[in-house]
């Protein structure tokens, strides 16, 4: 029998795709014994966005999650997703950090590491592949599938050969957006099977509604390793259902040998678990055939909608989806997967909201255009390159070759907060969030975001938790889900707006400074009491999208030139410099590092030289 082997991705990509990576370890462990008995080829349980979500939202130690899952799943190989030289973060790390992270991951229980690069630049995978092999784990090379004039089956086969030559022991086709069609799947798998002497795996999201057909065609063409999610976390932007594929192959020469009844019991467990995370459900996680045109992965869709909703600009959603392919073309047709999906998506949002293409260009786009993410798959738009980086040099080496060793510096910087190398690596991947997590752990104040709103019976009258709000003629349906841990003088409130999960920062009354004009000015209690007003003057510095200020580059009294960067904003996990609109003298700085910036606020005020 020519058996097909299944990797189930419920504990990583399934909940990442459908409930914003919010499943807690406490809901994974009770079902592990049953999953371990199934006989899966492997279980994907770690990597991707799970590390970030554990630290940022769940207040769980991701390393401890790994140790617990390994203990609970002793008979099944554990698999993780790794972004090559980016690891699980959003920049390239020095080789010593990459080696340390992989070694600690394998020591913690990982058996198989799927290694990919968002640019499909094999140079960015070499260190990770070699380190995985040296640590006696399975190194799986990855082809990030995409379409366009510079992509073809022949190009993917050539990349597969290069990865195998580096030491990859299997090759995965990673169709993160659901772009594969049945005919394209058959063509690509046939050529890979003919060209390579290693197993071929198919990882294809169901976003476009074609994944089951693609899996069938892949199996017919010689693929013997497919990936699915238990039905309760399958479909839409996730993967095809495990139970369905097992049933489809039962009794054929490709029978998986897995127990359908046992799988269905697991499905019933996750069906109940998913109800617990209702507030993280999104209307953008169903079948969406537009992905065949805009190539936007499912997880990115909901992020775009959130950003636009924050600015009362959701009516621009379709325009952003139309702009994304244009930005992708300008940047040489990169696959849209972390971090290139964020780089392209954020720039598209800025282009649409500014009403002018590339009026503001993110730092990540500039880094991309100077070669710091790797080699672009196709030609770059020369006009955009000139506008973004002028005549700056473009590197042609492997980006990490320019990075000095980092582990010693990171260890010194985080100091006693780190109990071991795993904590240093957490800090390396997410400096601000990681440090906050480690501080809260030390202080015993770790508090995960709530799942449900506690009962409120103040004065015998429950607070309203579901209502409509009308702003500027637009009505929104609000449902309050819970509140989070106090952060200095603010508290986060978790709500859904027209079905979309949101986080709102509420200032305490003590932190609000009442302005002398009856409240026309708004205070920023969480940012040092700075006050801002609506931008109305030529010298007012503003942002076109909400975000967090991660650096203030000027002070009151400084002389600045028009176009000079004065602030650095982080939005959608990307950074962009905000420039002075005029030349002159800085007369007021109304925002501080770490504060939230709102569109159209006068963040900095400049008295122009022309008066």
C-alpha positions in Angstrom: 0.0 0.0 0.0 1.3 3.4 -1.0 0.3 5.1 2.2 -0.3 8.9 2.6 1.0 10.4 5.8 -0.7 13.3 7.6 0.7 16.1 9.6 -2.0 17.8 11.7 -1.6 21.5 12.2 -4.5 22.2 14.6 -2.2 23.2 17.5 -0.3 25.8 15.4 -1.7 26.9 12.1 -5.3 25.9 12.7 -5.9 28.3 15.5 -3.5 30.8 14.1 -5.6 31.0 11.0 -9.0 31.1 12.6 -8.8 32.5 16.1 -5.8 34.8 15.9 -3.4 32.3 17.6 -5.2 32.6 20.9 -5.6 28.9 22.0 -4.1 28.5 25.4 -1.9 25.6 26.5 -4.5 24.6 29.0 -6.9 23.7 26.2 -4.3 21.7 24.3 -3.0 19.4 27.0 -6.3 17.6 27.8 -6.6 16.2 24.2 -2.9 15.4 23.7 -3.1 11.8 24.8 -5.8 11.1 22.2 -3.9 12.9 19.5 -0.7 11.1 20.4 -2.4 7.8 19.8 -3.6 8.5 16.3 -0.4 7.8 14.5 0.2 11.1 12.7 3.4 11.6 10.8 3.9 14.7 13.0 2.0 17.4 14.8 2.8 21.0 14.1 2.7 22.7 17.5 5.1 25.6 17.7 6.6 28.4 15.7 4.8 30.8 13.3 2.9 33.4 15.4 2.5 31.1 18.4 5.6 32.4 20.1 4.6 36.0 19.7 1.0 35.4 20.9 2.1 33.5 24.0 4.3 36.3 25.1 2.1 39.3 24.0 -1.4 38.1 24.7 -1.6 34.9 26.6 1.2 35.7 29.0 2.5 32.1 28.7 6.2 31.2 28.4 6.4 29.7 24.9 9.3 27.5 25.9 7.3 26.0 28.8 4.5 25.3 26.4 6.9 23.3 24.2 8.2 21.3 27.2 4.6 20.5 28.3 3.5 19.4 24.8 6.6 17.2 24.4 5.8 15.5 27.7 2.1 15.1 26.7 2.9 13.8 23.1 5.8 11.3 23.7 5.0 9.1 20.6 4.5 11.7 17.9 7.2 13.9 16.3 6.7 17.6 17.0 7.1 20.1 14.2 7.6 23.8 14.1 7.7 26.6 11.5 10.8 28.8 11.3 11.4 31.9 9.2 15.0 31.1 8.4 17.3 34.0 9.4 14.2 35.8 10.7 13.5 33.0 13.2 10.1 33.9 14.7 10.6 37.7 14.6 10.6 40.4 11.9 14.2 41.1 11.2 17.3 39.1 10.3 19.3 37.8 13.3 23.0 37.1 13.5 24.1 33.5 13.0 24.9 32.9 16.6 21.3 33.8 17.6 19.9 31.5 14.9 22.1 28.6 16.0 21.2 29.2 19.7 17.5 29.4 19.0 17.4 26.2 16.9 19.5 24.3 19.4 17.3 25.3 22.3 14.1 24.4 20.3 15.4 20.9 19.5 16.5 20.4 23.1 13.0 21.5 24.2 11.3 18.8 22.1 11.1 19.9 18.4 11.9 17.0 16.0 11.1 18.6 12.6 11.8 22.2 11.6 10.2 23.6 8.5 12.5 26.4 7.4 11.4 29.1 4.9 12.4 32.5 3.7 9.9 35.1 2.6 12.0 36.0 -0.4 12.7 32.3 -1.4 16.3 33.3 -1.0 18.1 30.1 -0.2 21.1 32.0 1.3 18.8 32.9 4.2 18.1 29.2 5.0 21.6 27.8 5.0 22.5 28.4 8.7 19.2 27.1 9.9 19.3 24.0 7.8 22.9 23.2 8.8 22.2 23.8 12.5 19.1 21.6 12.5 21.1 18.8 10.9 23.9 19.2 13.4 21.5 18.9 16.3 20.1 15.6 14.9 16.7 17.0 14.0 14.9 16.9 10.6 15.5 19.9 8.4 12.7 20.6 6.0 13.4 23.1 3.2 10.4 25.2 2.0 9.2 26.6 -1.3 6.9 29.6 -0.6 4.4 29.2 -3.4 3.3 32.3 -5.3 2.4 33.2 -8.8 3.5 36.0 -11.2 5.7 36.7 -14.2 8.9 35.7 -12.4 7.6 32.5 -10.9 7.3 29.1 -12.5 7.4 25.4 -11.7 10.9 25.3 -13.1 12.1 28.0 -10.7 10.6 26.2 -7.7 12.3 22.9 -8.8 15.6 24.8 -9.0 15.1 26.2 -5.5 14.3 22.7 -4.3 17.5 21.3 -5.7 19.5 24.1 -4.0 17.9 23.4 -0.6 18.5 19.6 -0.9 22.1 20.4 -1.7 22.3 22.4 1.5 21.1 19.5 3.5 17.3 19.7 3.5 15.9 16.2 4.1 12.5 16.9 2.7 10.8 19.7 0.7 7.5 21.4 1.6 5.3 23.4 -0.8 4.0 26.2 1.4 0.9 27.6 -0.2 0.2 30.2 2.6 -2.5 32.1 0.7 -4.3 29.3 -1.0 -3.1 30.2 -4.5 -2.6 26.6 -5.9 -5.0 25.3 -8.4 -5.4 21.6 -9.1 -3.6 21.7 -12.4 -0.8 23.8 -11.0 -0.5 21.4 -8.1 -0.2 18.4 -10.3 2.4 20.1 -12.5 4.6 21.3 -9.6 4.4 18.1 -7.6 5.1 15.9 -10.7 8.3 17.9 -11.5 9.5 17.9 -7.9 9.0 14.2 -7.4 10.9 13.6 -10.7 13.7 15.9 -9.8 14.3 15.2 -6.1 15.1 12.2 -4.0 13.5 13.5 -0.8 9.9 13.4 0.3 7.6 16.2 -0.9 5.1 17.7 1.6 2.0 19.8 0.7 0.9 22.6 3.0 -2.0 24.4 1.3 -4.5 26.7 2.9 -8.1 26.4 2.0 -8.8 30.2 1.5 -9.7 29.9 -2.2 -11.9 26.8 -1.7 -9.6 24.6 -3.8 -7.4 22.9 -1.2 -9.1 19.4 -1.1 -8.8 19.2 -4.9 -5.2 20.3 -4.8 -4.4 17.7 -2.2 -6.0 15.0 -4.3 -4.0 16.1 -7.3 -0.8 16.2 -5.3 -1.4 12.6 -4.1 -2.1 11.4 -7.6 1.2 13.1 -8.7 3.3 11.3 -6.1 3.1 13.5 -2.9 2.8 11.2 0.2 2.8 13.9 2.9 -0.1 16.2 3.3 -1.2 18.6 6.1 -4.7 19.1 7.5 -6.4 20.5 10.6 -9.1 18.8 12.8 -12.4 19.8 11.3 -13.3 22.2 14.2 -10.3 24.3 13.1 -10.4 23.6 9.4 -11.6 25.4 6.2 -11.5 29.0 5.1 -8.1 30.5 5.8 -7.0 27.3 7.7 -6.5 23.9 6.0 -8.7 21.0 4.8 -10.2 18.8 7.5 -8.2 15.9 8.7 -11.3 13.7 9.0 -12.4 14.5 5.5 -9.1 13.6 3.9 -8.8 10.4 6.0 -12.3 9.4 4.8 -11.5 10.3 1.2 -8.4 8.1 1.1 -9.9 5.2 3.1 -10.0 1.9 1.2 -7.7 3.2 -1.6 -4.1 2.4 -2.2 -3.3 5.7 -0.3 -5.2 4.8 2.8 -3.8 6.8 5.7 -4.5 4.0 8.2 -5.8 6.5 10.7 -8.9 5.8 12.8 -11.7 8.1 11.6 -13.9 7.5 14.7 -11.0 8.5 17.0 -10.4 11.6 14.9 -14.1 12.5 15.2 -13.9 12.4 19.0 -10.9 14.8 18.8 -13.0 17.0 16.5 -15.8 17.1 19.1 -13.4 18.2 21.8 -12.0 21.1 19.6 -15.6 22.0 18.6 -16.3 22.8 22.3 -12.9 24.5 22.8 -13.4 26.9 19.9 -16.6 28.3 21.6 -14.3 29.6 24.4 -12.5 31.9 21.9 -15.6 33.4 20.3 -14.4 36.9 20.6 -11.4 36.2 18.4 -13.5 34.9 15.5 -13.3 37.1 12.4 -15.6 37.5 9.4 -12.5 37.4 7.2 -11.6 33.8 7.8 -14.0 32.1 5.3 -13.5 31.2 1.7 -12.4 34.2 -0.3 -11.6 33.7 -4.0 -10.2 37.2 -4.2 -7.0 35.7 -2.9 -6.3 34.4 -6.4 -5.9 38.1 -7.5 -4.5 39.9 -4.4 -2.6 37.0 -2.9 -3.2 38.2 0.6 -2.9 35.5 3.2 -6.0 35.1 5.5 -4.4 36.3 8.7 -3.3 39.5 7.0 -6.8 40.2 5.8 -8.2 40.7 9.3 -5.2 42.9 10.3 -5.8 45.2 7.3 -9.5 45.4 8.2 -8.6 46.3 11.8 -6.2 49.1 10.8 -8.7 50.6 8.4 -11.5 50.4 11.0 -9.3 52.2 13.5 -9.3 55.2 11.2 -13.0 55.1 10.2 -11.6 54.1 6.7 -13.0 50.7 6.2 -14.6 51.9 3.0 -11.0 51.9 1.6 -10.7 48.2 2.1 -11.3 47.2 -1.5 -8.9 49.9 -2.6 -6.2 48.5 -0.4 -6.8 45.0 -1.8 -6.4 46.4 -5.3 -3.2 48.3 -4.3 -1.4 45.3 -2.8 -0.7 43.6 -6.1 0.7 46.9 -7.5 3.0 47.3 -4.5 4.1 43.7 -4.8 4.9 44.3 -8.5 6.9 47.4 -7.6 8.9 45.3 -5.2 9.7 42.5 -7.6 6.9 40.0 -6.9 7.9 38.6 -3.5 5.7 35.9 -2.0 3.3 37.3 0.5 4.3 35.6 3.8 5.7 37.0 7.0 7.4 39.5 6.9 6.9 40.4 3.2 3.1 40.3 3.6 3.3 42.9 6.3 5.8 45.0 4.3 3.7 45.1 1.2 0.4 45.3 3.0 1.4 48.2 5.3 2.8 50.2 2.3 -0.4 49.6 0.4 -2.5 51.0 3.3 -0.3 54.0 3.5 -0.5 54.6 -0.3 -4.3 54.5 -0.2 -4.9 56.6 2.9 -2.4 59.2 1.9 -4.1 59.6 -1.5 -0.6 59.5 -3.1 1.5 56.5 -3.8 4.7 56.3 -1.7 4.2 59.7 -0.1 5.3 57.9 3.1 7.6 54.9 2.8 8.1 52.5 5.7 11.6 51.7 7.0 11.0 48.1 6.1 10.4 48.9 2.5 13.6 50.9 2.5 15.5 48.0 4.0 13.9 45.6 1.5 15.0 47.9 -1.4 18.6 48.0 -0.1 18.7 44.2 0.0 18.6 43.7 3.8 15.9 41.0 3.5 17.6 39.2 0.6 17.4 39.0 -3.1 14.1 40.1 -4.7 12.6 37.5 -7.0 12.1 40.0 -9.9 13.1 43.4 -11.0 12.4 46.4 -8.7 10.5 49.5 -10.0 13.4 51.9 -10.4 11.3 55.0 -9.8 10.1 53.6 -6.4 13.6 52.6 -5.5 14.9 56.1 -6.3 12.1 57.7 -4.3 12.7 55.4 -1.3 16.5 55.1 -1.0 17.9 57.5 -3.6 21.4 56.4 -4.6 22.0 54.3 -1.5 24.1 51.2 -2.1 22.2 47.9 -2.5 23.9 44.9 -0.9 24.4 41.8 -2.9 25.6 39.5 -0.1 23.7 37.3 2.3 22.2 40.0 4.7 23.3 38.1 7.9 26.9 38.3 6.7 26.8 42.0 7.7 25.6 41.2 11.3 28.0 40.8 14.2 27.3 38.1 16.9 24.5 39.2 19.2 24.0 36.7 21.9 26.6 38.1 24.4 25.2 41.6 24.0 21.6 40.4 24.3 22.5 38.4 27.5 24.1 41.5 29.1 21.3 43.8 28.1 18.5 41.6 29.6 20.6 40.8 32.7 19.0 39.2 35.7 15.5 39.1 34.1 16.7 36.0 32.1 16.8 32.7 33.9 18.6 31.0 31.0 19.3 31.2 27.3 15.6 30.7 26.4 14.7 33.9 28.1 17.5 35.7 26.3 16.1 34.4 23.0 12.6 35.6 23.9 14.0 39.0 24.5 16.0 38.8 21.2 12.9 38.1 19.2 10.6 40.7 20.8 12.7 43.3 22.7 9.9 45.5 24.1 7.2 42.8 24.6 9.7 40.2 25.7 11.2 42.5 28.4 7.7 43.4 29.7 6.8 39.7 29.9 10.0 38.8 31.8 9.4 41.8 34.2 5.9 40.7 34.8 7.0 37.2 35.4 9.5 38.4 38.0 6.9 40.6 39.7 4.3 37.9 39.6 1.9 40.1 37.6 1.5 38.1 34.4 -2.2 38.3 33.5 -3.6 37.0 30.2 -6.1 38.9 28.2 -9.6 37.8 29.4 -11.8 35.5 27.4 -15.1 36.7 28.9 -16.4 39.8 30.6 -16.7 39.3 34.4 -20.2 39.9 35.8 -20.7 43.6 36.7 -23.5 44.3 39.1 -22.5 47.8 40.2 -25.4 49.4 42.1 -27.5 46.4 41.3 -27.5 47.2 37.6 -25.3 45.3 35.2 -23.2 47.4 32.8 -24.3 47.2 29.1 -22.1 44.8 27.2 -23.7 45.0 23.8 -24.9 48.2 22.1 -24.7 50.3 18.9 -22.6 53.5 18.6 -22.9 56.0 15.8 -19.9 58.1 14.7 -20.0 60.5 11.7 -23.1 58.9 10.4 -21.7 55.3 10.6 -23.2 52.9 13.1 -21.1 50.1 14.7 -22.3 47.2 16.7 -20.1 46.9 19.9 -19.9 43.9 22.2 -17.7 44.2 25.3 -15.9 41.0 26.0 -13.6 41.8 28.9 -10.9 44.0 30.4 -7.2 43.4 30.9 -4.5 44.1 33.5 -3.9 47.7 34.5 -0.9 49.2 32.6 0.3 52.2 34.5 -2.7 54.5 34.3 -4.6 52.8 31.5 -6.5 49.6 31.2 -7.2 47.7 28.0 -10.8 46.8 27.1 -11.5 44.0 24.7 -14.5 44.4 22.4 -15.7 43.3 19.1 -16.8 45.9 16.5 -19.1 44.5 13.9 -17.7 41.1 14.7 -14.1 42.2 14.5 -12.0 41.8 17.8 -10.4 45.1 18.9 -8.4 46.3 21.9 -9.2 49.8 23.3 -7.0 51.6 25.8 -9.1 53.3 28.6 -7.4 56.1 30.6 -8.2 56.4 34.3 -9.8 59.7 35.5 -6.7 60.6 37.5 -4.6 60.6 34.4 -6.7 63.0 32.4 -5.7 66.6 32.3 -8.7 68.8 31.5 -7.8 71.4 28.9 -8.8 75.0 29.4 -10.9 75.2 26.3 -13.6 72.8 27.6 -11.9 69.6 26.4 -11.1 70.6 22.8 -7.6 69.3 23.5 -7.1 65.6 24.2 -4.7 64.5 26.9 -2.4 61.5 26.7 -2.1 60.3 30.3 -0.2 57.2 29.3 2.5 59.2 27.5 3.5 61.6 30.2 0.6 64.0 30.2 1.4 65.5 26.8 -1.6 67.2 25.1 -2.3 67.3 21.4 -4.8 69.0 19.1 -6.1 68.4 15.6 -3.5 69.2 13.0 -4.6 72.4 11.2 -1.3 74.3 10.5 1.4 73.7 7.8 4.0 72.9 10.4 2.0 70.2 12.2 3.5 66.7 12.0 0.8 64.0 11.6 0.5 60.3 10.8 -1.9 58.8 8.2 -2.5 55.7 10.2 -2.7 54.9 14.0 0.3 53.2 15.6 2.8 53.4 18.4 5.7 55.9 18.6 8.9 54.0 19.0 11.3 57.0 18.8 11.1 60.7 19.0 14.0 62.2 17.0 13.7 65.9 17.9 13.1 68.1 20.9 11.6 71.6 21.4 13.9 74.3 20.1 15.5 72.0 17.4 16.0 73.4 13.9 14.7 70.9 11.3 14.6 70.8 7.5 11.5 69.9 5.4 11.6 66.1 4.8 13.8 65.4 7.9 12.6 62.4 10.0 11.3 63.6 13.3 9.3 60.5 14.6 9.4 56.8 14.1 6.0 55.1 14.0 5.2 51.4 14.3 2.0 50.2 12.7 1.0 46.7 11.6 4.4 45.5 13.0 6.2 47.8 10.5 8.2 51.0 11.2 8.1 54.2 9.2 9.7 57.6 9.7 7.4 60.6 9.9 9.1 63.6 8.3 8.9 67.4 9.0 6.4 69.0 6.6 8.3 72.3 6.7 11.6 73.8 7.6 11.7 75.7 10.9 11.9 75.4 14.7 10.2 72.7 16.8 7.9 74.6 19.2 6.1 71.6 20.8 6.5 67.8 21.0 3.1 66.4 22.0 3.9 62.7 22.0 6.5 60.5 23.8 8.1 57.2 23.0 5.7 54.3 23.6 2.6 56.4 23.2 -0.3 55.7 20.8 -0.4 58.1 17.8 -3.8 58.9 16.2 -4.3 60.1 12.6 -4.6 63.8 12.2 -3.3 64.7 15.6 -0.5 67.4 15.8 2.2 65.1 17.2 4.9 67.8 16.8 4.5 71.5 16.0 7.0 73.3 13.8 7.1 77.1 13.3 8.1 77.4 9.7 10.9 79.7 8.6 8.6 81.5 6.2 6.4 82.5 9.1 
